[in-house]
Amino acid sequence: MTTLALPAYAQLSDADEAALTNLFRRGTPPNTLRAWERDLAYIAAWKMAAFGQPLAWPEDEKVALRFISTMRRTSRARLDRRRMWRLS
């Protein structure tokens, strides 16, 4: 995947980036930030286990599709186990 550089007028200064980061952190509930951090840690661990590589940004589309496919199979297996438990 090719990453395109932003034109100069669209790039943020360090001060602008710091201000936006601060605004984002103050405006996002702490439990949401923790959930995103856990999700990112989970995805990073999954990629390391599946590919033996750390996350890249932006990530390759094939990696994202494999993650979705794996999570779908895992979720379906959990649902099947719950259904079997209810029937017993």
N, C-alpha and C positions, 0 to 999 in steps of 0.2 A: 504494500500500500504506500502510495506517495503522499508525503506530507507537504502541503503548500504553505509557504511563509505568508504571514499577514502583511498587507501593505503598511507602510510607515504610519499613515494616518490612523490605522486601526489598532496599532500597538499601544499598550499601556505603559506609562512610566512606572518606575518602581514604587513611587509614592501613591499613584492611582491604584496599582495592584494591591498594595498594603491596605489602603482605605477600603477597597471592595472586599478584601478577605475579612477585614475586621467587621464590616457591615454584615457580611454573610454569616459569620460566626455568631454575632450578637442577635441576628434575626432568625436563626435556626434553633429550634428547641434542642437542649442538650441530649435528650433521648433519641432524637432523630440523628444527630451527629454520631452518637455511639452506635446506633443501628447501621449507619452507612459504613463506619469504621469496621464493624464486625463483618458486614457483607463483603467489603473489600478484602479483608484478611482471609475470609473463606474462599473467595474467588482466586486470590493469589496462591493459597495452599493447594487448591484444586489444580491450577495450572502447573504448579511445580510437580505435583504427583502425576498428572496426566502427560506432561510434555518434558519435564525436567528442566524447565526454564522459568524465569520470573516473568511477571506481567510486563507488557510493553505498552506504550501509549503513543498513538492509538493502537489498539489491539487488532490483530488480523481477524478478518471476518470469519475465517474457518474455525478459529479458536472459540469465538463467540457462539457460533452455531453448534459446535461440539459441546460446549457448556450447557446450552439450552437443551440439547438432546439428552445429555446425561441427567440433568435435573428432571426432565420429563419422565425418563425411565425410572428414576429413583422415586419420584412422587407417585407414579402409578403403582410401583411395587408396594409402597407404604399403604396406599389406599386399598390394594388387594388384600394385604395382611389384615387391615382393619375390618374389611368385609367378611373375611374368613372367621375372625375372632367373634364378630357379632352373630354369625350363623352357628357357632359352636355352643 
